[in-house]
C-alpha cells in the first residue's frame, strides 16, 4: 500500500467493528459512493457536530483517505468558537476542500435574535436556512479555504450544488423518520413527504430532472448511540464541547451559542457517553433538548425542515 | 430524543420527554443494545396493523413512561373509545389523515432481542412506500382481518414480499374477537391464504389467530382460543432467524467506481464497490463482465491503512470494499467483478424477467426505459409481454399489451448493449434490477433467464477469448509508456473508389515519421489468408459471410492493438452494425472512424469526415486533422 503513504490519517491498529456498526458503515459508504458517481456538483454539509463528523470520517473511508468534494459549513457567526477552531484545524490536517457560507446582510444589519431584532425561529431561518439555500445555489459568496495561503477567500465556483450529503438520522425526530436515503427537493427546496420515490435492493433515485437538487442521507439508520460507538471504535476526533470538562455539564447537540445550552452530565470520555446513553440516564432528555429553536417551533422541526433546514 | 434501539423509542415529533421513555431495565449487552431485527408489518388497509403494534408495545412494556395513560386520558377528554392503534398514532405525526402514508419505524424489545417495527401503509396508493419499508426488513408480519378475510392488498403485499425476497413471513389472522374466536373461520382464512402463498413459493413460519384489541396471542397466549396451541406473535418474532449471507456463493461485486485520487501523491488505482455475494482476497484472479478482462487482486485497500504486514479482515457479502489490480485494465462503473474459477454470470442483451410496476403511467412497448442492474445503466425496451398478473388476485389479465400500475408481469426486455447479471435461480442478489421512466424508479424486477440475440455468438467468443487469454509479462501501461502512445484502430471507410487507402497510408507514414509504432492493414488483405476458407466456400462474394469476415478482421486488429500498436485500416462502406461488431470484438479499445466521401454514409458515427476530391494536394491537411483527433482522444500525447 505504498501508493497511499502520504494520505493524511495515519496508520491505525484497531479492533474490528462489531457487526451492527459494520453493517451501518457499509450502507453509508455505499450511499456516499453512489452519490459521488451520480452528481456532477456534489458537496457535504459539515456542521462540526458529531453526526456530520462521523459522516466526514465515512467519506474518508469511502474514498480511501480523500474527500473528493467540498465540505460546506454554514457559519452563523454565533457558533461556539471552539467549533470554528476545530473546523479549521482538521481542514488543514486532512487537507479538506472547506467552504463556508454566511448571511452577511442579516449580520451587518443586526437582524438577528441575539441582537434582539427577531425571534429564534426567524433567526434560524435567516442565518441558517437562507444562508444554506444561497450558499448551495451559489447566489451568495462562498468562502473557500486556500491551503497555500492558509486562509479563506471568495470561491470562484458559483455553480449550484446538485447533490448535498447531509448527516440527518431518522431517530432524531418525526419528520426525519420518513426521509429517503436520496431525497429530492424541487426548485423551491420543497419536500413532498407523501410522494417520495421508492428505495429497495440498494437502488436509490439517482436520476433527476434538471433544476432539482438532492439531499443524500447516509446516516439515516444510525442512532445517537451508534454514532458514539463508532466514534469510539474508529477513534474519530470530536469537539471537546461534547465532554464534561469539570463543571458537570456537557453539550449533547451543538448549535449557536445564544440558543444552545449544555445538559447536566458528568461524562468526560466517549466511553462515559456510551455508558450514559445505554444506562437510560438520559431517557427523559431529548437529544436536541439544549436547542431552543425546536421548542419555539412547537416541536418537530417540521416547519423549519420543510423550508430547507437540516 | 434518545433514540437508542436499546430503549423503547419511537421516531416521533412529539418532542415531549415522555416520547423518549424506556423500560428501566439494567443496561443490556453492547451488541443487543445497538442491533435490532427489522420487521415489516403489512396487510390490507384497516385490517388492524396499528392495533397489533400498539398491543406489542404496551404488552412488552416498551411504551414511554406515562404514554398509555396519556392516550387514555386524551380519549376520555375527546369522548372517543380508547384504541391501541392510537398509541402508534400518538407516537407519529400522521393523526391528521388517519392512515399511514409512509413506513414509520417503531422500536421495541422482547426478552430475547430488540426490534424495529416498520409500519407499512396498507393503502394501495402508497404501495411504493410499503415496498420501501418492506425492503429494509428481515422478516414480515402480514395481517388479515378475520371478518373481512383475504383482500386485494393481503395478496398484493404477499406477492411483493416474495418479489422482494423476504422469506420469513408470519400471517396474523386479526380481529378474532369479532368472529367469536371461531376456529372454523381461522381455518378458512388459513387454508385460502396458504394456497395463495404456495403459488408464490412462500412458506409462512406460522398462522396466528389474534385479537389486537384484546391482546389475545400477541405477547401472551390467550385463554379465549383453547383450540390454538401455536406460538404467540412475540414467540414467532423471537423465532425468526437473522439473515446470514451465504459465504459459499460465487463472488459478485458491481463496480461502483475506479478511484484515482492523485492528491497527497496517492498513486493507487482502486476498484470500489459493495460485495453482492461471496468473498475475495489478495492473489485471487478477478474477471470483469461483460468484457471478460481479468487480473489479479494486488491489495485490498482500507482507511485508515492497516499497519504494514497486518492481515486485512476477510471480505464478506455487503461489505463496501476497494481493491487494486496487478494489471491496469480498463475497468469502469457498471461492470460486474467476479472471480475466475467460479461460476460466471450471464451476459446478454435480451432477458426474460418478472417485473412489478409502480408508476402511474403504464409500461409499454413503444417507449425507451432505463434499466439499472447492479451499477450499470442501459437503455431498455419492453419487447414482449408473456403475461400480466393482477397481483391482488393472481389472475392473468387477458391480452395485456401494457403493464399497469401495481401490476406484475412476466416479460422479455431488450437492452441496448450486453449486460452482465445472474438469473434468479442461480444468484438472486445480482438478478435484481430496477426500471427508470422519466427519472423515477418506476418498477423493479428479477431476471429469470437469458435469451439469444444476433451478436450473442460473437460476444460469447470474445468473452471466452478474454477469459482464456494468456497474458505476457508486459502490461499495457508499460507498452504505452515505451511507445508514447495508446493503442487504437483508425478506420478509414468510404465507397470502393474513394481515396481512403491513400489517406490511411499517408497517416501511417506520418505517424511512423513521428516515431510512433503503427501498421497499415487493408481489410481486403485478410481475404486470401485468414479468410481463405470463407473465400473457398463463396468465391464470388464475401457478402454472405460478411459478419464472419468482419469478425476475423477485428480479431486480427485486436492482436495489433493488444501489442500496443496504432493500426490504420481501410474498409469499404462500414455501417453502424458493422461498427457494433468491431466494438464487440475490440471491447473497450479505442476505435476512431474517418469517413471518406459521402458524408451521409457515416453520419452519426464517424469522428472525422474527409471530402472526396480527386486532387491529392490537401492530403497533408487531412492527415494533420487525423493526428489532432488522435491527440484529442488521448491516443497520441498532446503537443
Interface residues (C-beta under 8 A of the other chain):
Chain A: X1 X3 X4 X5 X6 X7 X8 X9 X10 X11 X12 X13 X16 X18 X19 X20 X21 X22 X23 X25 X26 X29 X30 X33 X34 X36 X37 X60 X61 X62 X63 X64 X65 X66 X68 X95 X169 X170 X171 X172 X173 X174 X175 X176 X177 X178 X180 X193 X194 X196 X197 X198 X199 X200 X201 X202 X203 X205 X207 X208 X209 X223 X224 X225 X226 X229 X275 X277 X278 X279 X280 X282 X283 X284 X285 X286 X287 X288 X294 X295 X299 X300 X301 X302
Chain B: X1 X2 X3 X4 X5 X6 X7 X9 X11 X12 X13 X14 X15 X16 X17 X18 X19 X20 X21 X22 X24 X25 X27 X28 X30 X31 X33 X34 X35 X65 X92 X93 X101 X102 X103 X104 X105 X126 X128 X129 X131 X132 X134 X135 X164 X256 X257 X259 X261 X263 X264 X265 X266 X267 X268 X270 X272 X273 X274 X299 X301 X302 X303 X304 X305 X306 X307 X308 X310 X313 X318 X319 X320 X322 X324 X333 X358 X370 X372 X375 X432 X434 X436 X439 X440 X441 X444
